[in-house]
Amino acid sequence: MNKLFLVFLFLLPNLILSQSREKIFEVSNEVIQSNWDRFFEMLSIPNDGYDTPNIEKNIKWCENTFTNLGFDVERVMAESTSPSMPNHPLLIANKFISKKYKTVLVYFHMDGQPVDPSKWNQEDPFVPILTENINDEWVQIDRNRINKNPNPDWRIFGRSTSDDKGPPMMLVNALEILEKLNKKPKFNIKLIIDFQEEMGSPTVVSAVSLHKEKLQSDFLLIIDGPRHPSNKPTLTFGARGISRITLTSYGPIKPQHSGHFGNYAPNPAMNLSKVLSSMKDYDGKVSIPGFYDGITFTDEIKKIMDEVPDDEDEIKRELMISSADNVGKNYQEAIQFPSLNVRGLKSGWVGKEARTIVPDIATAEIDVRLVKESDPERLLNLIKDHVIDQGAYVIENRDPTDEERLSKKNIIRFDSKVSYLAYRTEINSPIGNWASKALTRAFQEKPIKKRTSGGSIPISPFVTTLNLPALTYPSVNKDNNQHSPNENIRVGNFIEGTIGMVYLLLEEID
């Protein structure tokens, strides 16, 4: 056989792959460029979960968009764990490709955090703007420039650009790219679209139980969250869960003049502060016995964590802190443990409204991030018992009676709720190998693999009730200001996130 022909046969697969890759990028560019206006339109629909009329508009946007992409879409209602909140439907969508393929359930949410326009550097957070960094300031530029030759370092500012409308728009783009390439996804796709994630997803637990058969799949893919700070392609194989605690300390029945009653009426802010300060040592470790029980790391787990290329000095510079809490030896290790965080304190008044009073009440809001090894109810009980050990008279889920006020010292009300559990999937698993292979093909480098993220997402009901291995494909820029004023998405991350999604859709799962 001709040697030149043998060489050609050897090179042919690479040549085909190269041509295929070139075509994918060409078509991806065409579709992304044609859909910028749709993305801006999507971002322009307000999405505060309490704004029912506008949530309805978001629901209809999803219904129309995914129906046009060949999905069977239906609204489902479920019982809410928070009756005081609006009860919005979820959407379940199904795109069947072939019996020979696995089925992937894709989760994302369309609601966003509330906004205070006075804190934003734009008139309306729901009128997205295109910006360019000029002399370290984000300056608004003509939005139409993005339709010609977008600079990957430009940013789109607006609520939910990153959390979480950006990722589903990447999915929409990717599905349209496949249509234009005359290709089909290499797995069956189901969608579960949440319109109350930022409110704690109060209907998800019930919905998963009620619609178990409709949601049954082989794997769960969450499209949400930021990449690693290096901005390299990333996969995340777990997330911490979350519980919430409210501690309320009581003083006089109403605020009292501090001259007349200071040194006489107990100060609830001081009493609560003592309890809170007893929960951690000066190194930031929770000092409640048993709080970290069950957390161990094998050599393999340590290797996985060490391979994440964190720059500890840069993290500290970004946070403007001199040292980290001494819970883990580094950032990745720290987020493998449960955490106890005071997220808010309130008593009396401050600033120009400060008054010379003994406050009547003091409140602390606490979140407890959960890990897979920890029983959330056990942690809550440990914290409650610790409050009692500090000399408090603890009551649960109610205010004190007059009799209790007159007979008990240091009364503290304890309210708690487990919102959702932690989950974690093995990195060397079928879903992990599938996603890693797809992103490696997309970006010509292996993705960073994080054992877990520090944050929480409400998908534990899918993992436990449906028994699904799950992972997250995070794609947005780390400095996106999610949950804060001036939320944004980097244009380059949006484009690369779409490319990654295309390759995920084209990769068959073993």
KEVO-871280 format. One line per field, with one value per residue (C-alpha): residue in three letters; z, y, x. Coordinates in Angstrom, 1 decimal. Each point is the difference from the previous one (the first is absolute). Last residue first. Example, Ala and Ser with C-alpha at 12.3 -4.5 7.8 and 13.67 -1.06 7.14 Angstrom:
2
resn	[SER,ALA]
Z	[7.1,0.7]
Y	[-1.1,-3.4]
X	[13.7,-1.4]
//
This chain:
510
resn	[ASP,ILE,GLU,GLU,LEU,LEU,LEU,TYR,VAL,MET,GLY,ILE,THR,GLY,GLU,ILE,PHE,ASN,GLY,VAL,ARG,ILE,ASN,GLU,ASN,PRO,SER,HIS,GLN,ASN,ASN,ASP,LYS,ASN,VAL,SER,PRO,TYR,THR,LEU,ALA,PRO,LEU,ASN,LEU,THR,THR,VAL,PHE,PRO,SER,ILE,PRO,ILE,SER,GLY,GLY,SER,THR,ARG,LYS,LYS,ILE,PRO,LYS,GLU,GLN,PHE,ALA,ARG,THR,LEU,ALA,LYS,SER,ALA,TRP,ASN,GLY,ILE,PRO,SER,ASN,ILE,GLU,THR,ARG,TYR,ALA,LEU,TYR,SER,VAL,LYS,SER,ASP,PHE,ARG,ILE,ILE,ASN,LYS,LYS,SER,LEU,ARG,GLU,GLU,ASP,THR,PRO,ASP,ARG,ASN,GLU,ILE,VAL,TYR,ALA,GLY,GLN,ASP,ILE,VAL,HIS,ASP,LYS,ILE,LEU,ASN,LEU,LEU,ARG,GLU,PRO,ASP,SER,GLU,LYS,VAL,LEU,ARG,VAL,ASP,ILE,GLU,ALA,THR,ALA,ILE,ASP,PRO,VAL,ILE,THR,ARG,ALA,GLU,LYS,GLY,VAL,TRP,GLY,SER,LYS,LEU,GLY,ARG,VAL,ASN,LEU,SER,PRO,PHE,GLN,ILE,ALA,GLU,GLN,TYR,ASN,LYS,GLY,VAL,ASN,ASP,ALA,SER,SER,ILE,MET,LEU,GLU,ARG,LYS,ILE,GLU,ASP,GLU,ASP,ASP,PRO,VAL,GLU,ASP,MET,ILE,LYS,LYS,ILE,GLU,ASP,THR,PHE,THR,ILE,GLY,ASP,TYR,PHE,GLY,PRO,ILE,SER,VAL,LYS,GLY,ASP,TYR,ASP,LYS,MET,SER,SER,LEU,VAL,LYS,SER,LEU,ASN,MET,ALA,PRO,ASN,PRO,ALA,TYR,ASN,GLY,PHE,HIS,GLY,SER,HIS,GLN,PRO,LYS,ILE,PRO,GLY,TYR,SER,THR,LEU,THR,ILE,ARG,SER,ILE,GLY,ARG,ALA,GLY,PHE,THR,LEU,THR,PRO,LYS,ASN,SER,PRO,HIS,ARG,PRO,GLY,ASP,ILE,ILE,LEU,LEU,PHE,ASP,SER,GLN,LEU,LYS,GLU,LYS,HIS,LEU,SER,VAL,ALA,SER,VAL,VAL,THR,PRO,SER,GLY,MET,GLU,GLU,GLN,PHE,ASP,ILE,ILE,LEU,LYS,ILE,ASN,PHE,LYS,PRO,LYS,LYS,ASN,LEU,LYS,GLU,LEU,ILE,GLU,LEU,ALA,ASN,VAL,LEU,MET,MET,PRO,PRO,GLY,LYS,ASP,ASP,SER,THR,SER,ARG,GLY,PHE,ILE,ARG,TRP,ASP,PRO,ASN,PRO,ASN,LYS,ASN,ILE,ARG,ASN,ARG,ASP,ILE,GLN,VAL,TRP,GLU,ASP,ASN,ILE,ASN,GLU,THR,LEU,ILE,PRO,VAL,PHE,PRO,ASP,GLU,GLN,ASN,TRP,LYS,SER,PRO,ASP,VAL,PRO,GLN,GLY,ASP,MET,HIS,PHE,TYR,VAL,LEU,VAL,THR,LYS,TYR,LYS,LYS,SER,ILE,PHE,LYS,ASN,ALA,ILE,LEU,LEU,PRO,HIS,ASN,PRO,MET,SER,PRO,SER,THR,SER,GLU,ALA,MET,VAL,ARG,GLU,VAL,ASP,PHE,GLY,LEU,ASN,THR,PHE,THR,ASN,GLU,CYS,TRP,LYS,ILE,ASN,LYS,GLU,ILE,ASN,PRO,THR,ASP,TYR,GLY,ASP,ASN,PRO,ILE,SER,LEU,MET,GLU,PHE,PHE,ARG,ASP,TRP,ASN,SER,GLN,ILE,VAL,GLU,ASN,SER,VAL,GLU,PHE,ILE,LYS,GLU,ARG,SER,GLN,SER,LEU,ILE,LEU,ASN,PRO,LEU,LEU,PHE,LEU,PHE,VAL,LEU,PHE,LEU,LYS,ASN,MET]
Z	[28.1,-0.5,-3.5,-0.6,-2.4,2.6,2.3,-3.0,-0.7,3.6,0.1,-3.0,1.7,3.1,-2.1,-1.5,3.3,1.7,-2.8,0.5,3.7,2.0,2.4,3.3,0.9,3.4,1.8,-0.1,-2.7,-0.3,-3.1,1.2,-0.5,-3.6,-1.3,-1.0,2.7,-1.1,3.1,0.8,1.0,0.5,0.2,2.6,-1.0,3.6,1.4,-2.8,-1.4,3.6,0.5,-2.9,1.9,-0.6,2.7,0.0,1.0,-3.1,0.1,-1.3,-2.5,-3.3,-2.2,-3.6,-2.2,-2.9,-3.7,0.7,-1.5,-0.1,3.7,0.8,-1.5,1.6,3.4,-0.3,-1.0,2.6,2.8,-1.1,-0.2,3.3,0.9,1.7,2.5,0.5,3.0,1.5,2.9,1.4,-0.4,2.0,3.5,2.2,3.4,2.5,3.4,2.4,2.7,3.5,2.1,3.4,0.7,2.5,-1.2,-3.7,0.4,1.6,-2.7,-2.6,-2.2,-3.8,-2.0,-2.3,2.7,3.5,1.6,3.4,-0.5,2.4,-2.6,0.1,-1.4,-3.0,-0.4,0.1,-2.9,-2.0,0.5,-0.8,-3.3,-0.8,0.7,-2.2,-2.8,0.2,-1.3,-2.4,-3.1,1.0,1.4,0.0,3.1,-0.4,2.9,0.4,3.3,1.7,2.9,1.9,2.3,-0.5,3.0,-1.4,-0.9,-3.7,-3.2,-3.1,-1.5,0.1,1.8,1.5,2.5,-0.6,-3.3,-1.0,-3.3,-1.7,3.0,-1.5,1.3,-2.5,-0.8,-1.3,-3.6,-0.7,2.1,-1.9,-3.3,1.6,1.8,3.1,1.2,2.9,0.9,-1.2,-2.6,0.4,-0.8,-1.6,-3.0,-1.6,-3.4,1.7,2.1,-3.1,-1.8,2.7,0.0,-3.7,-0.7,-2.7,0.9,-0.2,3.8,0.6,-2.2,1.6,3.5,-1.0,-1.2,3.2,2.0,1.7,3.1,1.2,2.3,3.0,-0.9,2.4,2.7,2.8,-0.8,-0.5,-3.7,-1.3,-1.0,1.5,2.9,1.1,-1.2,1.6,3.2,-1.9,-1.0,3.6,1.3,-2.9,0.8,3.6,-1.0,-2.6,2.4,2.6,3.4,1.7,3.0,-0.9,-2.6,1.0,0.6,-2.0,-2.7,-0.6,-0.7,-3.2,0.5,2.0,1.6,-1.4,-2.2,-2.2,-3.3,-1.8,-3.6,-1.5,-3.6,-1.5,-3.2,-2.2,-1.4,-3.6,-2.0,-3.1,-1.5,-3.5,-1.3,-3.2,1.0,1.4,2.4,2.7,-0.6,-2.1,1.3,0.8,-1.8,-2.5,2.1,-1.7,1.5,-1.3,-1.0,-0.1,1.8,-0.1,-1.4,2.2,3.2,-0.6,3.4,2.0,-2.0,0.1,3.8,0.6,-2.7,1.3,2.5,-2.3,2.6,-1.0,-2.5,-1.6,-0.5,-3.8,-0.4,-3.5,-0.1,-3.4,-1.6,-2.7,-1.8,-0.8,-2.9,-1.0,-3.7,-2.9,-3.1,0.7,0.1,2.4,2.2,0.1,1.1,2.9,1.0,-0.1,2.2,2.4,0.1,0.7,2.9,1.4,-0.2,1.7,3.4,1.7,-2.6,-1.8,2.8,0.7,-2.5,-1.3,-3.2,0.0,-2.7,0.4,-2.9,-2.4,-2.2,-3.8,-1.6,2.1,3.2,-1.3,0.0,3.7,-0.4,2.9,3.8,1.9,2.5,1.8,0.3,-2.5,-2.6,0.5,-2.6,0.7,-1.6,1.9,1.3,0.7,2.9,2.4,-0.8,0.1,-0.1,2.6,2.4,3.7,-0.5,-2.1,3.0,-1.5,1.2,-0.8,-3.2,-1.4,-3.1,1.5,-1.5,0.1,-2.8,0.2,-2.2,-1.7,-1.3,-3.7,-1.8,0.4,-2.3,0.0,2.4,0.9,3.3,1.9,3.6,1.1,3.6,1.1,2.3,3.6,1.4,3.5,3.3,-0.5,0.2,-0.4,-3.2,-1.4,-3.7,-3.4,-3.3,-3.3,-3.1,-2.9,-2.8,-1.4,-3.7,0.1,-0.7,3.2,1.8,-0.8,0.3,3.4,1.3,-1.0,1.4,3.4,0.0,-0.7,2.8,2.3,-1.1,1.2,3.2,1.3,3.2,-1.8,-1.3,-3.7,-2.0,-3.8,-1.6,0.3,-2.5,-2.5,0.4,-0.7,-3.0,-1.3,0.3,-2.0,-3.6,1.2,2.1,-3.0,-2.4,2.4,0.8,-3.7,-0.5,3.2,-0.8,-3.6,1.2,2.4,-2.7,-2.3,2.8,0.9,-3.7,-0.3,3.2,-1.2,-3.4,1.3,0.2,-3.2,-1.8,1.4,-1.3,-3.4,-0.1,0.8,-3.0,0.8]
Y	[5.9,3.5,1.4,3.3,2.4,1.8,0.5,1.4,2.5,1.0,0.7,2.2,1.9,0.5,1.2,2.7,1.1,-0.1,2.3,2.5,0.3,-0.1,2.6,0.7,3.7,-0.2,-3.3,-3.5,-0.8,2.5,-1.7,-0.2,-3.8,0.2,-2.2,-3.7,-2.4,-3.5,-1.6,-3.7,-2.6,-3.7,-0.7,-2.0,1.5,0.8,0.6,1.7,1.9,1.1,1.1,2.6,3.2,1.6,0.9,1.8,-1.2,-2.1,-3.6,-2.4,2.6,-1.3,2.5,-0.9,-1.8,2.0,0.2,2.3,-1.9,-3.4,0.2,1.3,-3.1,-2.5,1.6,0.0,-3.6,-1.2,1.8,-1.4,-3.5,0.3,0.9,3.2,-1.6,1.9,2.3,1.3,2.3,0.3,2.6,2.7,-1.4,2.4,1.6,2.4,0.4,2.7,1.1,0.9,1.3,-0.2,-1.7,0.9,3.3,-0.6,-3.6,1.1,2.6,-2.8,-0.2,0.2,-3.2,-2.4,-1.5,1.2,0.0,1.3,1.0,-1.0,-0.5,-3.8,0.8,1.7,-3.0,-2.4,2.0,-0.2,-3.7,-0.5,1.9,-2.1,-3.3,1.1,0.7,-3.5,0.7,-2.2,1.5,3.6,2.7,3.7,1.5,3.4,2.4,3.0,1.8,2.0,2.4,1.3,2.7,2.2,2.0,3.5,3.0,0.1,-0.5,1.2,1.9,-3.2,-2.9,-1.1,-2.6,-3.6,-1.9,-2.5,-1.8,-2.9,-1.5,-3.1,-3.5,-2.2,-3.8,-1.2,-0.8,3.7,0.5,-2.7,1.8,3.4,-1.3,-1.8,-0.3,1.7,2.6,3.1,1.8,2.6,3.7,0.7,2.3,-2.5,0.2,0.1,-3.0,-1.9,1.1,-1.3,-3.4,-0.4,-3.0,-2.5,-2.9,-3.0,0.2,-0.8,-3.2,-1.1,0.5,-2.2,-2.7,0.2,-0.6,3.0,-0.2,1.9,-2.1,2.4,3.7,1.3,-2.6,2.5,3.6,2.0,0.8,1.0,3.6,0.3,2.1,-2.7,-0.4,-0.6,2.0,3.3,-0.7,-0.6,3.1,2.1,-1.1,1.2,3.3,0.6,-1.0,2.7,-0.9,2.9,1.4,1.2,2.2,0.7,3.7,1.1,-2.6,1.1,-3.2,-1.9,-2.1,-3.2,0.3,-2.5,-3.0,-2.0,-1.4,-2.7,-0.8,-3.2,-1.1,-3.2,-0.5,-2.7,-0.1,-0.6,-2.9,-1.1,3.4,0.2,2.8,1.5,2.5,3.4,-0.1,0.9,-3.4,0.3,1.7,-1.5,-1.7,-2.7,-3.1,-3.3,-3.0,-3.6,-3.1,1.4,-0.1,3.4,-1.0,-3.0,1.9,2.7,0.2,-0.8,2.4,2.7,-0.3,0.5,2.7,2.2,2.3,0.6,2.0,3.5,0.5,-3.3,1.1,-0.2,-3.5,-1.6,-3.8,-1.1,-3.5,-0.8,-3.3,-0.6,0.5,3.3,0.2,1.3,1.9,2.6,2.7,-2.2,-0.5,3.7,0.6,-2.4,1.7,3.5,-1.1,-1.7,3.3,1.8,-2.4,0.9,3.8,0.2,-1.2,1.6,1.4,2.7,-0.5,3.8,2.2,0.7,-1.4,0.0,0.5,-2.2,-2.3,3.0,-0.4,0.5,1.0,-0.7,1.1,3.5,0.4,0.6,3.3,0.3,0.4,0.6,-2.5,1.8,-1.3,2.6,-1.1,-3.4,-0.3,-0.3,-1.4,0.9,-2.1,1.8,-2.0,1.5,3.4,3.3,-1.5,0.0,-1.9,0.8,2.3,-2.7,-2.2,-3.5,-3.2,-3.2,-1.9,-2.4,-2.2,-3.1,-2.9,-3.8,-2.4,-3.6,-2.2,-3.1,-2.8,-0.9,-3.2,0.9,3.1,3.8,0.9,3.7,0.5,3.1,0.4,3.6,1.0,1.8,3.0,-0.1,3.5,0.0,-0.2,-3.7,-0.8,-3.7,0.2,-2.7,-0.6,1.3,-1.2,1.9,-2.1,0.1,-2.6,1.2,0.5,3.3,2.1,-1.6,1.0,3.7,0.4,-1.7,1.8,3.4,-0.9,-0.8,3.2,2.0,-1.8,1.0,3.6,-0.2,-1.8,2.4,-1.7,-2.2,3.0,-0.6,3.2,-0.7,2.0,-2.8,-2.1,2.9,0.5,-3.7,0.1,3.0,-1.9,-2.9,0.5,0.4,-3.2,-1.9,1.1,-0.5,-3.5,-0.8,0.9,-1.6,-3.3,0.1,0.5,-2.9,-2.2,0.9,-0.8,-3.2,-1.1,0.8,-1.8,-3.1,0.2,0.3,-3.8,-0.7,2.7,-1.5,-3.4,1.6,1.5,-3.4,-1.5,-3.5]
X	[-21.4,-1.4,0.1,1.7,-1.7,-2.1,3.0,1.9,-2.7,-0.2,3.7,-0.3,-2.9,2.1,2.8,-2.2,-1.5,3.4,1.4,-2.8,0.7,-3.2,-1.2,-1.6,0.3,-1.7,0.4,-1.5,2.5,2.8,1.5,3.6,0.2,-0.9,-2.8,0.3,-0.9,-0.9,-1.3,-0.1,-2.6,-0.3,-3.8,-1.8,-3.4,-1.0,3.5,1.8,-3.0,-1.0,3.6,-0.4,-0.5,3.5,2.4,3.4,3.4,0.4,0.9,2.6,1.2,1.3,1.9,-0.6,2.5,1.3,-0.8,-3.0,-3.0,1.6,1.1,-3.5,-1.6,2.4,-0.4,-3.8,-0.2,2.6,-1.9,-3.3,1.4,1.8,3.6,-0.9,-2.3,-3.2,-0.7,-3.2,-0.8,-3.5,-2.7,-1.8,0.3,-1.9,0.6,-1.6,1.5,-1.4,2.5,-1.0,2.9,-1.7,-3.3,-2.8,-1.6,0.5,-1.1,-3.3,-0.6,0.4,3.1,-0.3,-0.3,1.9,2.1,0.7,3.5,0.8,3.7,2.8,2.7,-0.7,-3.5,1.6,2.3,-3.0,-1.6,3.2,0.4,-3.7,0.4,3.1,-1.9,-2.9,2.4,1.7,3.5,2.1,-1.6,0.9,-2.3,0.4,-1.6,-1.5,-0.6,-2.3,0.5,-2.7,0.0,-3.1,-1.2,3.1,1.4,-0.2,2.2,-1.0,1.9,-2.0,3.0,2.0,-1.5,-3.4,-1.2,1.0,0.7,2.6,0.4,1.8,1.6,1.7,0.5,1.7,0.0,3.3,1.1,0.1,3.1,2.0,-0.4,1.0,3.1,1.2,-3.6,-1.8,2.5,-1.9,2.0,2.6,0.7,-3.3,-0.7,-2.4,1.7,3.4,-0.8,-1.1,3.1,2.3,-1.8,0.4,-2.2,1.1,-2.3,2.4,0.5,-3.7,0.1,3.3,-1.5,-2.9,2.3,2.1,-3.2,-1.7,-2.1,-3.1,-2.2,-0.2,0.4,-2.7,0.8,0.8,-1.1,3.2,-0.6,3.4,0.6,3.5,-1.4,-2.3,-3.5,-3.5,0.8,-0.1,-3.6,-1.2,1.8,-1.4,-3.5,0.3,1.5,-2.7,-2.7,1.1,-1.3,-1.9,1.8,3.5,-1.6,-3.6,-0.3,3.0,-0.5,-3.6,-2.0,-1.0,-3.1,-0.8,3.4,2.6,-0.5,2.5,-1.1,2.1,-1.0,1.5,0.3,1.2,1.9,1.4,3.6,0.5,1.5,1.8,1.0,1.4,2.1,1.4,2.7,-1.0,3.0,-2.6,-1.7,-3.1,-3.1,-3.5,-2.8,-0.8,-0.9,0.3,-1.9,0.6,-1.9,-3.5,-3.4,-1.6,-3.4,-0.1,0.8,-2.6,-1.6,3.1,2.2,-2.6,-0.4,3.7,0.2,-2.8,1.8,3.0,1.9,-1.3,2.9,-1.0,-3.6,-0.6,1.5,0.3,0.3,1.2,0.2,2.4,0.6,3.6,2.4,-1.6,-1.0,1.9,-1.0,2.8,-2.7,-2.1,3.1,0.6,-3.6,0.4,3.3,-1.6,-2.9,2.5,2.0,-3.2,-0.6,3.5,-0.4,-3.4,1.3,1.7,2.4,-2.0,-2.6,-0.3,1.8,3.5,1.4,3.7,2.7,3.1,-0.9,-0.2,-3.0,0.5,-3.3,-3.1,1.7,0.4,-3.8,0.1,1.7,2.5,-0.5,3.3,1.3,2.9,3.6,1.3,-2.6,-1.6,-2.8,-3.7,-3.2,-3.2,-2.9,-3.3,-1.2,2.6,-1.5,1.9,3.5,2.8,-2.2,-0.6,-3.0,-1.6,-0.5,-0.5,-1.6,2.0,-0.9,-2.5,0.7,1.4,2.0,-0.2,0.8,-1.2,2.2,-1.3,2.2,-0.2,-1.0,-3.7,0.6,-0.5,-2.7,-0.3,-1.9,-0.9,-1.2,-0.8,-0.5,-3.2,0.1,-1.2,0.4,1.5,-1.9,-0.6,3.7,0.5,-2.0,-2.2,0.5,-1.2,1.2,0.2,0.6,2.5,0.5,3.3,0.7,2.1,-3.1,-1.6,3.1,-0.2,-3.8,-0.2,3.1,-1.2,-3.5,1.6,2.0,-3.2,-1.8,2.9,-0.7,-3.6,1.0,2.6,0.9,2.6,1.8,0.4,-0.3,-0.1,2.8,2.5,-2.0,-0.1,3.8,0.5,-2.3,1.9,3.3,-1.5,1.3,3.6,-0.3,-1.4,2.7,2.9,-1.3,-0.2,3.7,1.1,-1.7,1.3,3.6,-0.5,-1.3,2.9,2.5,-1.8,0.0,3.7,0.8,-1.9,1.8,3.6,0.5,-1.8,2.1,3.2,-1.0,-0.8,3.5,1.5,-1.8,-1.2]
//
